[in-house]
Amino acid sequence: MIILPAIDIKDGNCVRLFKGDFSTVEKVAADYLETAKGFEEAGATWIHMVDLDGAKEGRPVNTKIYKDVAEKTSLKVEVGGGIRNIETIEEYLSMGISSVIIGSAALKNPQLVKDAVEKFGSEKIAVGIDSKNGMVATEGWLESSDVHYIDLAKEMIKIGVKYFIVTDISKDGTLSGVNTKQLGDLAKATNGECCIIASGGVHTIEDIKACKQLGLYGTICGKSIYKGTLDLREAVECAGIQ
């Protein structure tokens, strides 16, 4: 299982939110590049980065930051937030980003996902499924839908998607533990047809163990690292081969 330490960017700063609420923004690190290099030194091979400004505005905002991390570290960079067209995906991949996350557009414009997978390959495209009470939320979690997260995953698998970042918004930034039921239900419903990356709620090494036990592909760790409740090096060692 891979461990993906996370840096969320808002107004150029490294921040975290509580349950996706923009009014709860909290700066958690002084410098994004030094933070990323620290993750690298702890043994991480991937980094999960979110353009919170982009998610809210529906367009890329903090592009230079992700390019910097891709160019100045050995980390594979996974980026999401505000990705709404094929041109943005191509731009990110051309600057060395390893994986691009399509979130809101997966629900509203599935053709974009299909085109992206066909053009760039399933290894380069991940779909972010964020849910509240099992229902998919979009536009930086500001809008809710009547689509169940498992139904969306199944539709995405049909058009070639392999990688999913699955977030329970009620858990995100809370340090209350991952939603093992939601993750387990998705794994069972998709019968090993996709690679699931858990996001939201990671608190201690026990959450890493729980995700590994479920057979997940990866786990994203954010606030737990910044607050010191999870040691990144220990998490990487527990997860195994990166």
Short mmCIF file of the C-alpha atoms (twelve columns), coordinates in Angstrom:
data_MODEL
# 
_entry.id   MODEL 
# 
loop_
_atom_site.group_PDB 
_atom_site.id 
_atom_site.type_symbol 
_atom_site.label_atom_id 
_atom_site.label_alt_id 
_atom_site.label_comp_id 
_atom_site.label_asym_id 
_atom_site.label_seq_id 
_atom_site.Cartn_x 
_atom_site.Cartn_y 
_atom_site.Cartn_z 
_atom_site.pdbx_PDB_model_num 
ATOM 1   C CA . MET A 1   0.000   0.000  0.000   1 
ATOM 2   C CA . ILE A 2   1.268   3.501  -0.762  1 
ATOM 3   C CA . ILE A 3   1.159   6.397  1.673   1 
ATOM 4   C CA . LEU A 4   0.386   9.823  0.230   1 
ATOM 5   C CA . PRO A 5   1.146   12.703 2.597   1 
ATOM 6   C CA . ALA A 6   -1.037  15.669 1.689   1 
ATOM 7   C CA . ILE A 7   -0.573  19.373 1.121   1 
ATOM 8   C CA . ASP A 8   -3.684  21.448 0.446   1 
ATOM 9   C CA . ILE A 9   -3.023  24.891 -1.003  1 
ATOM 10  C CA . LYS A 10  -5.120  28.011 -0.445  1 
ATOM 11  C CA . ASP A 11  -3.867  31.502 -1.237  1 
ATOM 12  C CA . GLY A 12  -0.417  30.006 -1.739  1 
ATOM 13  C CA . ASN A 13  -0.334  28.561 1.789   1 
ATOM 14  C CA . CYS A 14  -0.222  24.996 3.118   1 
ATOM 15  C CA . VAL A 15  -3.521  24.549 4.918   1 
ATOM 16  C CA . ARG A 16  -6.055  22.028 6.193   1 
ATOM 17  C CA . LEU A 17  -9.818  22.315 6.476   1 
ATOM 18  C CA . PHE A 18  -12.278 20.750 8.902   1 
ATOM 19  C CA . LYS A 19  -14.918 18.691 7.063   1 
ATOM 20  C CA . GLY A 20  -14.229 20.644 3.882   1 
ATOM 21  C CA . ASP A 21  -15.472 23.924 5.368   1 
ATOM 22  C CA . PHE A 22  -13.527 26.838 3.864   1 
ATOM 23  C CA . SER A 23  -14.260 28.976 6.925   1 
ATOM 24  C CA . THR A 24  -12.145 26.588 9.046   1 
ATOM 25  C CA . VAL A 25  -8.934  27.053 7.054   1 
ATOM 26  C CA . GLU A 26  -5.825  26.530 9.193   1 
ATOM 27  C CA . LYS A 27  -2.261  27.098 8.061   1 
ATOM 28  C CA . VAL A 28  -0.258  23.986 8.928   1 
ATOM 29  C CA . ALA A 29  3.186   24.553 7.422   1 
ATOM 30  C CA . ALA A 30  5.350   27.530 6.506   1 
ATOM 31  C CA . ASP A 31  6.780   26.395 3.180   1 
ATOM 32  C CA . TYR A 32  5.299   23.896 0.712   1 
ATOM 33  C CA . LEU A 33  8.631   22.876 -0.817  1 
ATOM 34  C CA . GLU A 34  10.367  22.287 2.509   1 
ATOM 35  C CA . THR A 35  7.307   20.338 3.670   1 
ATOM 36  C CA . ALA A 36  7.399   18.174 0.548   1 
ATOM 37  C CA . LYS A 37  11.122  17.548 0.989   1 
ATOM 38  C CA . GLY A 38  10.438  16.477 4.565   1 
ATOM 39  C CA . PHE A 39  7.917   13.937 3.287   1 
ATOM 40  C CA . GLU A 40  10.526  12.692 0.825   1 
ATOM 41  C CA . GLU A 41  13.111  12.266 3.587   1 
ATOM 42  C CA . ALA A 42  10.602  10.272 5.644   1 
ATOM 43  C CA . GLY A 43  10.365  7.715  2.835   1 
ATOM 44  C CA . ALA A 44  7.252   8.822  0.957   1 
ATOM 45  C CA . THR A 45  7.338   8.359  -2.824  1 
ATOM 46  C CA . TRP A 46  4.025   10.097 -3.571  1 
ATOM 47  C CA . ILE A 47  2.432   13.370 -2.499  1 
ATOM 48  C CA . HIS A 48  -1.259  14.301 -2.704  1 
ATOM 49  C CA . MET A 49  -1.863  17.983 -3.446  1 
ATOM 50  C CA . VAL A 50  -5.145  19.861 -3.708  1 
ATOM 51  C CA . ASP A 51  -5.744  23.294 -5.201  1 
ATOM 52  C CA . LEU A 52  -8.486  24.514 -2.854  1 
ATOM 53  C CA . ASP A 53  -8.731  27.830 -4.677  1 
ATOM 54  C CA . GLY A 54  -9.062  25.901 -7.916  1 
ATOM 55  C CA . ALA A 55  -11.761 23.615 -6.525  1 
ATOM 56  C CA . LYS A 56  -13.810 26.644 -5.533  1 
ATOM 57  C CA . GLU A 57  -13.245 28.607 -8.751  1 
ATOM 58  C CA . GLY A 58  -13.405 25.691 -11.189 1 
ATOM 59  C CA . ARG A 59  -9.988  26.401 -12.728 1 
ATOM 60  C CA . PRO A 60  -6.311  25.902 -11.826 1 
ATOM 61  C CA . VAL A 61  -4.982  28.627 -9.520  1 
ATOM 62  C CA . ASN A 62  -1.801  27.419 -7.780  1 
ATOM 63  C CA . THR A 63  -0.164  25.634 -10.716 1 
ATOM 64  C CA . LYS A 64  3.396   26.872 -10.061 1 
ATOM 65  C CA . ILE A 65  3.460   25.233 -6.640  1 
ATOM 66  C CA . TYR A 66  2.759   21.762 -8.027  1 
ATOM 67  C CA . LYS A 67  5.283   22.233 -10.810 1 
ATOM 68  C CA . ASP A 68  7.909   23.220 -8.223  1 
ATOM 69  C CA . VAL A 69  7.323   20.085 -6.159  1 
ATOM 70  C CA . ALA A 70  7.434   17.856 -9.254  1 
ATOM 71  C CA . GLU A 71  10.680  19.462 -10.460 1 
ATOM 72  C CA . LYS A 72  12.521  19.928 -7.164  1 
ATOM 73  C CA . THR A 73  11.758  16.630 -5.398  1 
ATOM 74  C CA . SER A 74  11.682  12.998 -6.473  1 
ATOM 75  C CA . LEU A 75  8.073   12.682 -5.288  1 
ATOM 76  C CA . LYS A 76  5.361   11.586 -7.681  1 
ATOM 77  C CA . VAL A 77  2.782   14.362 -7.508  1 
ATOM 78  C CA . GLU A 78  -0.965  13.715 -7.543  1 
ATOM 79  C CA . VAL A 79  -2.988  16.918 -8.058  1 
ATOM 80  C CA . GLY A 80  -6.678  17.721 -7.819  1 
ATOM 81  C CA . GLY A 81  -8.889  20.795 -7.609  1 
ATOM 82  C CA . GLY A 82  -10.414 22.831 -10.423 1 
ATOM 83  C CA . ILE A 83  -9.687  20.386 -13.220 1 
ATOM 84  C CA . ARG A 84  -12.537 20.762 -15.681 1 
ATOM 85  C CA . ASN A 85  -11.092 20.245 -19.181 1 
ATOM 86  C CA . ILE A 86  -8.634  18.179 -21.199 1 
ATOM 87  C CA . GLU A 87  -6.301  21.159 -21.701 1 
ATOM 88  C CA . THR A 88  -5.724  21.518 -17.957 1 
ATOM 89  C CA . ILE A 89  -4.974  17.822 -17.633 1 
ATOM 90  C CA . GLU A 90  -2.501  17.983 -20.506 1 
ATOM 91  C CA . GLU A 91  -0.820  21.047 -18.990 1 
ATOM 92  C CA . TYR A 92  -0.357  19.356 -15.625 1 
ATOM 93  C CA . LEU A 93  1.009   16.140 -17.121 1 
ATOM 94  C CA . SER A 94  3.383   18.065 -19.393 1 
ATOM 95  C CA . MET A 95  4.962   19.757 -16.364 1 
ATOM 96  C CA . GLY A 96  5.784   16.443 -14.689 1 
ATOM 97  C CA . ILE A 97  2.691   15.785 -12.590 1 
ATOM 98  C CA . SER A 98  2.268   12.010 -12.251 1 
ATOM 99  C CA . SER A 99  -1.487  11.788 -11.723 1 
ATOM 100 C CA . VAL A 100 -4.376  14.204 -12.215 1 
ATOM 101 C CA . ILE A 101 -7.552  13.926 -10.144 1 
ATOM 102 C CA . ILE A 102 -10.887 14.651 -11.761 1 
ATOM 103 C CA . GLY A 103 -13.479 15.396 -9.099  1 
ATOM 104 C CA . SER A 104 -16.628 17.403 -9.797  1 
ATOM 105 C CA . ALA A 105 -16.273 16.916 -13.549 1 
ATOM 106 C CA . ALA A 106 -16.545 13.131 -13.155 1 
ATOM 107 C CA . LEU A 107 -20.180 13.554 -12.141 1 
ATOM 108 C CA . LYS A 108 -21.051 16.506 -14.342 1 
ATOM 109 C CA . ASN A 109 -19.008 15.647 -17.434 1 
ATOM 110 C CA . PRO A 110 -18.199 11.916 -17.597 1 
ATOM 111 C CA . GLN A 111 -17.177 12.314 -21.233 1 
ATOM 112 C CA . LEU A 112 -14.167 14.313 -20.038 1 
ATOM 113 C CA . VAL A 113 -13.063 11.382 -17.887 1 
ATOM 114 C CA . LYS A 114 -13.520 8.950  -20.772 1 
ATOM 115 C CA . ASP A 115 -11.539 11.179 -23.141 1 
ATOM 116 C CA . ALA A 116 -8.782  11.696 -20.570 1 
ATOM 117 C CA . VAL A 117 -8.356  7.978  -19.873 1 
ATOM 118 C CA . GLU A 118 -8.269  7.234  -23.594 1 
ATOM 119 C CA . LYS A 119 -5.745  9.998  -24.320 1 
ATOM 120 C CA . PHE A 120 -3.420  9.749  -21.332 1 
ATOM 121 C CA . GLY A 121 -4.018  6.243  -19.936 1 
ATOM 122 C CA . SER A 122 -5.677  5.037  -16.739 1 
ATOM 123 C CA . GLU A 123 -2.401  5.310  -14.789 1 
ATOM 124 C CA . LYS A 124 -2.425  9.101  -15.194 1 
ATOM 125 C CA . ILE A 125 -6.070  9.769  -14.339 1 
ATOM 126 C CA . ALA A 126 -7.722  9.333  -10.948 1 
ATOM 127 C CA . VAL A 127 -11.307 10.127 -10.039 1 
ATOM 128 C CA . GLY A 128 -12.004 11.789 -6.716  1 
ATOM 129 C CA . ILE A 129 -15.230 10.648 -5.111  1 
ATOM 130 C CA . ASP A 130 -16.182 12.857 -2.176  1 
ATOM 131 C CA . SER A 131 -19.343 12.010 -0.306  1 
ATOM 132 C CA . LYS A 132 -21.630 13.241 2.453   1 
ATOM 133 C CA . ASN A 133 -23.820 10.526 3.941   1 
ATOM 134 C CA . GLY A 134 -22.944 8.327  0.970   1 
ATOM 135 C CA . MET A 135 -23.968 10.898 -1.643  1 
ATOM 136 C CA . VAL A 136 -21.457 12.527 -3.979  1 
ATOM 137 C CA . ALA A 137 -20.555 16.192 -3.308  1 
ATOM 138 C CA . THR A 138 -19.021 18.526 -5.897  1 
ATOM 139 C CA . GLU A 139 -17.570 22.023 -6.445  1 
ATOM 140 C CA . GLY A 140 -15.124 21.981 -3.553  1 
ATOM 141 C CA . TRP A 141 -17.793 20.145 -1.501  1 
ATOM 142 C CA . LEU A 142 -20.094 23.145 -1.727  1 
ATOM 143 C CA . GLU A 143 -22.775 21.256 -3.707  1 
ATOM 144 C CA . SER A 144 -24.419 17.907 -2.993  1 
ATOM 145 C CA . SER A 145 -26.014 15.461 -5.433  1 
ATOM 146 C CA . ASP A 146 -28.429 12.541 -5.410  1 
ATOM 147 C CA . VAL A 147 -25.824 10.113 -6.768  1 
ATOM 148 C CA . HIS A 148 -24.504 7.377  -4.479  1 
ATOM 149 C CA . TYR A 149 -20.711 7.081  -4.308  1 
ATOM 150 C CA . ILE A 150 -20.718 3.382  -5.279  1 
ATOM 151 C CA . ASP A 151 -22.918 4.038  -8.308  1 
ATOM 152 C CA . LEU A 152 -20.536 6.741  -9.525  1 
ATOM 153 C CA . ALA A 153 -17.553 4.437  -9.060  1 
ATOM 154 C CA . LYS A 154 -19.212 1.696  -11.096 1 
ATOM 155 C CA . GLU A 155 -20.000 4.111  -13.921 1 
ATOM 156 C CA . MET A 156 -16.408 5.351  -13.937 1 
ATOM 157 C CA . ILE A 157 -15.034 1.801  -14.038 1 
ATOM 158 C CA . LYS A 158 -17.150 1.171  -17.147 1 
ATOM 159 C CA . ILE A 159 -15.357 3.966  -18.981 1 
ATOM 160 C CA . GLY A 160 -11.890 2.808  -18.007 1 
ATOM 161 C CA . VAL A 161 -11.097 4.455  -14.668 1 
ATOM 162 C CA . LYS A 162 -8.831  2.413  -12.421 1 
ATOM 163 C CA . TYR A 163 -7.836  4.772  -9.596  1 
ATOM 164 C CA . PHE A 164 -10.202 6.375  -7.075  1 
ATOM 165 C CA . ILE A 165 -9.559  8.785  -4.208  1 
ATOM 166 C CA . VAL A 166 -12.458 8.214  -1.832  1 
ATOM 167 C CA . THR A 167 -13.239 10.823 0.823   1 
ATOM 168 C CA . ASP A 168 -15.885 10.813 3.520   1 
ATOM 169 C CA . ILE A 169 -16.286 14.573 3.993   1 
ATOM 170 C CA . SER A 170 -17.642 14.117 7.517   1 
ATOM 171 C CA . LYS A 171 -14.269 12.567 8.429   1 
ATOM 172 C CA . ASP A 172 -11.946 14.924 6.571   1 
ATOM 173 C CA . GLY A 173 -9.654  16.900 8.840   1 
ATOM 174 C CA . THR A 174 -11.280 15.503 11.985  1 
ATOM 175 C CA . LEU A 175 -8.649  12.973 13.108  1 
ATOM 176 C CA . SER A 176 -11.576 10.692 13.973  1 
ATOM 177 C CA . GLY A 177 -10.455 7.611  12.043  1 
ATOM 178 C CA . VAL A 178 -11.114 6.440  8.496   1 
ATOM 179 C CA . ASN A 179 -14.566 5.273  7.410   1 
ATOM 180 C CA . THR A 180 -13.710 1.601  7.053   1 
ATOM 181 C CA . LYS A 181 -17.323 0.666  6.304   1 
ATOM 182 C CA . GLN A 182 -17.578 3.024  3.339   1 
ATOM 183 C CA . LEU A 183 -14.202 1.913  1.996   1 
ATOM 184 C CA . GLY A 184 -14.934 -1.765 2.574   1 
ATOM 185 C CA . ASP A 185 -18.356 -1.494 0.922   1 
ATOM 186 C CA . LEU A 186 -16.779 0.074  -2.175  1 
ATOM 187 C CA . ALA A 187 -14.047 -2.542 -2.337  1 
ATOM 188 C CA . LYS A 188 -16.630 -5.303 -2.102  1 
ATOM 189 C CA . ALA A 189 -19.020 -3.692 -4.619  1 
ATOM 190 C CA . THR A 190 -16.280 -3.199 -7.210  1 
ATOM 191 C CA . ASN A 191 -14.809 -6.655 -6.648  1 
ATOM 192 C CA . GLY A 192 -11.167 -5.674 -7.080  1 
ATOM 193 C CA . GLU A 193 -11.778 -3.833 -10.359 1 
ATOM 194 C CA . CYS A 194 -10.202 -0.614 -9.098  1 
ATOM 195 C CA . CYS A 195 -7.449  0.780  -6.889  1 
ATOM 196 C CA . ILE A 196 -8.917  2.611  -3.897  1 
ATOM 197 C CA . ILE A 197 -7.049  5.396  -2.106  1 
ATOM 198 C CA . ALA A 198 -8.573  6.301  1.253   1 
ATOM 199 C CA . SER A 199 -8.842  9.956  2.242   1 
ATOM 200 C CA . GLY A 200 -10.244 11.635 5.328   1 
ATOM 201 C CA . GLY A 201 -10.020 10.895 9.025   1 
ATOM 202 C CA . VAL A 202 -6.592  9.277  9.345   1 
ATOM 203 C CA . HIS A 203 -5.487  9.727  12.946  1 
ATOM 204 C CA . THR A 204 -2.960  7.119  14.065  1 
ATOM 205 C CA . ILE A 205 -1.009  4.133  12.775  1 
ATOM 206 C CA . GLU A 206 -4.105  2.027  13.492  1 
ATOM 207 C CA . ASP A 207 -5.852  3.711  10.558  1 
ATOM 208 C CA . ILE A 208 -2.965  2.759  8.280   1 
ATOM 209 C CA . LYS A 209 -3.223  -0.822 9.494   1 
ATOM 210 C CA . ALA A 210 -7.000  -0.815 8.926   1 
ATOM 211 C CA . CYS A 211 -6.629  0.420  5.336   1 
ATOM 212 C CA . LYS A 212 -3.936  -2.144 4.642   1 
ATOM 213 C CA . GLN A 213 -6.182  -4.855 6.085   1 
ATOM 214 C CA . LEU A 214 -8.914  -3.814 3.636   1 
ATOM 215 C CA . GLY A 215 -6.487  -4.341 0.770   1 
ATOM 216 C CA . LEU A 216 -6.597  -0.705 -0.348  1 
ATOM 217 C CA . TYR A 217 -4.135  0.658  -2.882  1 
ATOM 218 C CA . GLY A 218 -3.229  3.734  -0.833  1 
ATOM 219 C CA . THR A 219 -3.987  6.046  2.080   1 
ATOM 220 C CA . ILE A 220 -3.759  9.841  2.184   1 
ATOM 221 C CA . CYS A 221 -2.515  11.421 5.415   1 
ATOM 222 C CA . GLY A 222 -2.862  15.128 6.111   1 
ATOM 223 C CA . LYS A 223 -3.695  16.668 9.451   1 
ATOM 224 C CA . SER A 224 -2.431  13.596 11.341  1 
ATOM 225 C CA . ILE A 225 1.102   14.315 10.120  1 
ATOM 226 C CA . TYR A 226 0.949   18.028 10.903  1 
ATOM 227 C CA . LYS A 227 -0.557  17.459 14.356  1 
ATOM 228 C CA . GLY A 228 1.931   14.716 15.187  1 
ATOM 229 C CA . THR A 229 -0.586  11.932 15.832  1 
ATOM 230 C CA . LEU A 230 0.936   9.903  12.982  1 
ATOM 231 C CA . ASP A 231 4.626   9.469  12.223  1 
ATOM 232 C CA . LEU A 232 5.037   9.452  8.441   1 
ATOM 233 C CA . ARG A 233 8.121   7.246  8.458   1 
ATOM 234 C CA . GLU A 234 6.314   4.676  10.612  1 
ATOM 235 C CA . ALA A 235 3.271   4.838  8.317   1 
ATOM 236 C CA . VAL A 236 5.417   4.217  5.238   1 
ATOM 237 C CA . GLU A 237 7.131   1.261  6.917   1 
ATOM 238 C CA . CYS A 238 3.788   -0.168 8.024   1 
ATOM 239 C CA . ALA A 239 2.297   0.178  4.544   1 
ATOM 240 C CA . GLY A 240 5.139   -1.748 2.940   1 
ATOM 241 C CA . ILE A 241 6.402   -1.389 -0.625  1 
ATOM 242 C CA . GLN A 242 5.774   2.090  -1.951  1 
# 
